[in-house]
């Protein structure tokens, strides 16, 4: 009985002398990086064609598409890292070449949060398209629309001129036939 008591005292004193890993602040240490972990997503809004294939192939529906005010390429992906399983299918299915528009680029491995609902916003890879880029794209679309309208007006005017010439040619042909 005394031997058991001494053994328990020895175990407790040994446990008190050993630093517990639970008391260490893990936010200050780099986490173990697995070779299979592909990392956080990087999304290039300039090369993205808005095909929505990354959203369709995601097995856990971690990708949503953000609307842009353009006519062409009007959606870009945004990824919820709290749901994502980092499988990389979105990168594999991306059709843009030579570079992919969505890439798992490594980077952030710490996903520790306070557990509050507002902390969940930190787990989104949002695409912040600058207003200058939006303005330039809208100007390009407006210039293309105006050019298309002018070309259509020019073709309509040429068609009307040809029709008028054809009509005047029809009138002159019967007059010459009547004189002969």
DRENFIMAR-142638 format. One record per residue (C-alpha): x, y, z; residue number from 1; residue in three letters. Coordinates in Angstrom, 3 decimals, padded with zeros to 6 digits. Layout:
BEGIN
+----------+----------+----------+-----+-----+
!       xx !       yy !       zz !   i !  aa !
+----------+----------+----------+-----+-----+
!        X !        Y !        Z ! NUM ! ALA !
...
+----------+----------+----------+-----+-----+
***
This chain:
BEGIN
+----------+----------+----------+-----+-----+
!       xx !       yy !       zz !   i !  aa !
+----------+----------+----------+-----+-----+
!  000.000 !  000.000 !  000.000 !   1 ! UNK !
!  002.840 !  002.376 !  000.805 !   2 ! UNK !
!  004.517 !  001.278 ! -002.394 !   3 ! UNK !
!  001.380 !  002.211 ! -004.389 !   4 ! UNK !
!  001.258 !  005.577 ! -002.598 !   5 ! UNK !
!  004.887 !  006.299 ! -003.455 !   6 ! UNK !
!  004.255 !  005.277 ! -007.062 !   7 ! UNK !
!  001.290 !  007.690 ! -007.341 !   8 ! UNK !
!  003.283 !  010.533 ! -005.785 !   9 ! UNK !
!  006.105 !  009.842 ! -008.253 !  10 ! UNK !
!  003.699 !  009.908 ! -011.259 !  11 ! UNK !
!  002.048 !  013.142 ! -010.082 !  12 ! UNK !
!  005.393 !  014.853 ! -009.457 !  13 ! UNK !
!  006.616 !  013.713 ! -012.857 !  14 ! UNK !
!  003.427 !  015.042 ! -014.502 !  15 ! UNK !
!  003.788 !  018.391 ! -012.715 !  16 ! UNK !
!  007.364 !  018.708 ! -013.912 !  17 ! UNK !
!  006.512 !  017.986 ! -017.544 !  18 ! UNK !
!  005.183 !  020.865 ! -019.654 !  19 ! UNK !
!  001.802 !  019.953 ! -021.084 !  20 ! UNK !
!  001.345 !  020.528 ! -024.839 !  21 ! UNK !
! -002.114 !  021.911 ! -024.109 !  22 ! UNK !
! -000.590 !  024.944 ! -022.398 !  23 ! UNK !
!  001.425 !  025.978 ! -025.461 !  24 ! UNK !
!  000.005 !  028.680 ! -027.718 !  25 ! UNK !
! -000.156 !  026.874 ! -031.051 !  26 ! UNK !
! -000.911 !  030.057 ! -032.956 !  27 ! UNK !
!  002.719 !  031.059 ! -032.558 !  28 ! UNK !
!  004.117 !  027.828 ! -034.057 !  29 ! UNK !
!  004.035 !  026.686 ! -037.631 !  30 ! UNK !
!  001.758 !  023.744 ! -038.129 !  31 ! UNK !
!  002.954 !  020.519 ! -039.653 !  32 ! UNK !
!  002.631 !  020.857 ! -043.399 !  33 ! UNK !
!  001.448 !  017.665 ! -044.995 !  34 ! UNK !
!  002.776 !  016.846 ! -048.443 !  35 ! UNK !
! -000.786 !  016.254 ! -049.609 !  36 ! UNK !
! -002.150 !  019.606 ! -048.372 !  37 ! UNK !
! -002.507 !  021.805 ! -051.416 !  38 ! UNK !
! -003.151 !  025.032 ! -049.503 !  39 ! UNK !
! -005.357 !  028.050 ! -049.869 !  40 ! UNK !
! -006.988 !  029.054 ! -053.135 !  41 ! UNK !
! -005.761 !  031.892 ! -055.325 !  42 ! UNK !
! -008.301 !  033.196 ! -057.827 !  43 ! UNK !
! -007.308 !  035.348 ! -060.812 !  44 ! UNK !
! -010.361 !  037.357 ! -061.873 !  45 ! UNK !
! -008.674 !  038.650 ! -065.042 !  46 ! UNK !
! -008.140 !  035.215 ! -066.590 !  47 ! UNK !
! -011.347 !  033.617 ! -065.258 !  48 ! UNK !
! -013.854 !  033.062 ! -068.065 !  49 ! UNK !
! -016.831 !  032.495 ! -065.762 !  50 ! UNK !
! -017.507 !  028.954 ! -066.968 !  51 ! UNK !
! -018.804 !  027.784 ! -063.536 !  52 ! UNK !
! -017.099 !  024.381 ! -063.912 !  53 ! UNK !
! -015.245 !  024.737 ! -060.584 !  54 ! UNK !
! -018.564 !  025.295 ! -058.810 !  55 ! UNK !
! -020.163 !  022.318 ! -060.526 !  56 ! UNK !
! -017.359 !  019.843 ! -059.745 !  57 ! UNK !
! -016.868 !  020.795 ! -056.065 !  58 ! UNK !
! -017.923 !  017.707 ! -054.070 !  59 ! UNK !
! -018.805 !  019.664 ! -050.914 !  60 ! UNK !
! -020.313 !  022.807 ! -052.522 !  61 ! UNK !
! -017.634 !  025.059 ! -051.057 !  62 ! UNK !
! -017.593 !  027.329 ! -054.119 !  63 ! UNK !
! -020.149 !  030.017 ! -054.869 !  64 ! UNK !
! -020.130 !  032.296 ! -057.869 !  65 ! UNK !
! -020.006 !  036.081 ! -057.356 !  66 ! UNK !
! -021.853 !  038.225 ! -059.884 !  67 ! UNK !
! -019.933 !  040.969 ! -061.687 !  68 ! UNK !
! -021.523 !  043.864 ! -063.595 !  69 ! UNK !
! -020.147 !  042.722 ! -066.965 !  70 ! UNK !
! -022.004 !  041.095 ! -069.835 !  71 ! UNK !
! -019.243 !  038.609 ! -070.613 !  72 ! UNK !
! -017.432 !  036.776 ! -067.828 !  73 ! UNK !
! -019.967 !  038.033 ! -065.326 !  74 ! UNK !
! -019.221 !  035.518 ! -062.542 !  75 ! UNK !
! -016.107 !  034.581 ! -060.581 !  76 ! UNK !
! -015.676 !  031.880 ! -057.909 !  77 ! UNK !
! -015.413 !  032.466 ! -054.171 !  78 ! UNK !
! -014.340 !  029.598 ! -051.906 !  79 ! UNK !
! -015.467 !  028.821 ! -048.351 !  80 ! UNK !
! -012.368 !  027.354 ! -046.689 !  81 ! UNK !
! -014.423 !  026.203 ! -043.703 !  82 ! UNK !
! -016.238 !  023.746 ! -045.983 !  83 ! UNK !
! -013.499 !  023.040 ! -048.546 !  84 ! UNK !
! -011.703 !  019.694 ! -048.321 !  85 ! UNK !
! -008.792 !  020.969 ! -050.465 !  86 ! UNK !
! -009.175 !  018.185 ! -053.009 !  87 ! UNK !
! -008.012 !  020.375 ! -055.910 !  88 ! UNK !
! -010.719 !  019.309 ! -058.353 !  89 ! UNK !
! -011.554 !  022.968 ! -059.008 !  90 ! UNK !
! -007.992 !  023.592 ! -060.150 !  91 ! UNK !
! -007.921 !  020.424 ! -062.256 !  92 ! UNK !
! -011.148 !  021.237 ! -064.123 !  93 ! UNK !
! -010.331 !  024.909 ! -064.826 !  94 ! UNK !
! -010.167 !  025.277 ! -068.642 !  95 ! UNK !
! -008.102 !  028.490 ! -068.813 !  96 ! UNK !
! -004.694 !  028.201 ! -070.394 !  97 ! UNK !
! -001.738 !  028.638 ! -070.062 !  98 ! UNK !
! -002.388 !  029.456 ! -066.388 !  99 ! UNK !
! -005.305 !  028.260 ! -064.314 ! 100 ! UNK !
! -007.670 !  030.895 ! -062.941 ! 101 ! UNK !
! -008.170 !  029.024 ! -059.666 ! 102 ! UNK !
! -005.076 !  027.518 ! -058.067 ! 103 ! UNK !
! -004.405 !  025.948 ! -054.683 ! 104 ! UNK !
! -001.327 !  027.960 ! -053.923 ! 105 ! UNK !
! -000.164 !  026.845 ! -050.515 ! 106 ! UNK !
!  000.025 !  029.670 ! -048.046 ! 107 ! UNK !
! -002.251 !  029.690 ! -045.032 ! 108 ! UNK !
! -002.375 !  026.546 ! -042.914 ! 109 ! UNK !
! -003.648 !  027.960 ! -039.636 ! 110 ! UNK !
! -007.393 !  027.666 ! -039.437 ! 111 ! UNK !
! -007.862 !  028.440 ! -035.750 ! 112 ! UNK !
! -010.803 !  030.632 ! -034.871 ! 113 ! UNK !
! -012.496 !  031.951 ! -031.787 ! 114 ! UNK !
! -015.590 !  030.006 ! -032.727 ! 115 ! UNK !
! -017.795 !  033.044 ! -033.229 ! 116 ! UNK !
! -020.025 !  033.439 ! -036.235 ! 117 ! UNK !
! -018.256 !  036.607 ! -037.405 ! 118 ! UNK !
! -014.969 !  034.667 ! -037.489 ! 119 ! UNK !
! -016.349 !  032.516 ! -040.306 ! 120 ! UNK !
! -015.875 !  035.423 ! -042.738 ! 121 ! UNK !
! -012.109 !  034.872 ! -042.413 ! 122 ! UNK !
! -012.485 !  031.476 ! -044.064 ! 123 ! UNK !
! -013.656 !  032.831 ! -047.432 ! 124 ! UNK !
! -011.371 !  033.421 ! -050.367 ! 125 ! UNK !
! -013.154 !  036.477 ! -051.733 ! 126 ! UNK !
! -012.424 !  037.982 ! -055.099 ! 127 ! UNK !
! -012.001 !  041.710 ! -054.663 ! 128 ! UNK !
! -012.244 !  043.150 ! -058.146 ! 129 ! UNK !
! -010.941 !  046.737 ! -058.134 ! 130 ! UNK !
! -013.356 !  049.434 ! -059.247 ! 131 ! UNK !
! -010.841 !  050.651 ! -061.850 ! 132 ! UNK !
! -010.932 !  047.201 ! -063.504 ! 133 ! UNK !
! -014.741 !  047.196 ! -063.461 ! 134 ! UNK !
! -014.858 !  050.695 ! -064.965 ! 135 ! UNK !
! -012.389 !  049.811 ! -067.726 ! 136 ! UNK !
! -014.316 !  046.632 ! -068.615 ! 137 ! UNK !
! -017.623 !  048.543 ! -068.712 ! 138 ! UNK !
! -016.030 !  051.193 ! -070.954 ! 139 ! UNK !
! -014.741 !  048.468 ! -073.290 ! 140 ! UNK !
! -018.189 !  046.886 ! -073.463 ! 141 ! UNK !
! -019.808 !  050.266 ! -074.157 ! 142 ! UNK !
! -017.254 !  051.046 ! -076.901 ! 143 ! UNK !
! -017.891 !  047.628 ! -078.486 ! 144 ! UNK !
! -021.658 !  048.210 ! -078.330 ! 145 ! UNK !
! -021.352 !  051.658 ! -079.967 ! 146 ! UNK !
! -019.037 !  050.252 ! -082.653 ! 147 ! UNK !
! -021.515 !  047.451 ! -083.358 ! 148 ! UNK !
! -024.400 !  049.937 ! -083.627 ! 149 ! UNK !
! -022.436 !  052.182 ! -086.007 ! 150 ! UNK !
! -021.509 !  049.171 ! -088.141 ! 151 ! UNK !
! -025.170 !  048.086 ! -088.252 ! 152 ! UNK !
! -026.255 !  051.630 ! -089.262 ! 153 ! UNK !
! -023.579 !  051.717 ! -091.964 ! 154 ! UNK !
! -024.714 !  048.354 ! -093.348 ! 155 ! UNK !
! -028.354 !  049.479 ! -093.251 ! 156 ! UNK !
! -027.459 !  052.693 ! -095.108 ! 157 ! UNK !
! -025.499 !  050.727 ! -097.736 ! 158 ! UNK !
! -028.399 !  048.306 ! -098.148 ! 159 ! UNK !
! -030.837 !  051.217 ! -098.544 ! 160 ! UNK !
! -028.554 !  052.854 ! -101.114 ! 161 ! UNK !
! -028.292 !  049.598 ! -103.085 ! 162 ! UNK !
! -032.065 !  049.177 ! -102.961 ! 163 ! UNK !
! -032.548 !  052.755 ! -104.178 ! 164 ! UNK !
! -030.059 !  052.214 ! -107.014 ! 165 ! UNK !
! -031.764 !  048.969 ! -107.955 ! 166 ! UNK !
! -035.161 !  050.710 ! -107.942 ! 167 ! UNK !
! -033.904 !  053.573 ! -110.097 ! 168 ! UNK !
! -032.300 !  051.063 ! -112.476 ! 169 ! UNK !
! -035.680 !  049.306 ! -112.836 ! 170 ! UNK !
! -037.361 !  052.589 ! -113.741 ! 171 ! UNK !
! -034.773 !  053.488 ! -116.373 ! 172 ! UNK !
! -034.885 !  050.084 ! -118.055 ! 173 ! UNK !
! -038.607 !  050.252 ! -119.039 ! 174 ! UNK !
! -038.185 !  053.807 ! -120.401 ! 175 ! UNK !
! -035.436 !  052.729 ! -122.761 ! 176 ! UNK !
! -037.487 !  049.755 ! -123.902 ! 177 ! UNK !
! -040.502 !  051.981 ! -124.691 ! 178 ! UNK !
! -038.399 !  054.276 ! -126.882 ! 179 ! UNK !
! -037.113 !  051.458 ! -129.046 ! 180 ! UNK !
+----------+----------+----------+-----+-----+
***
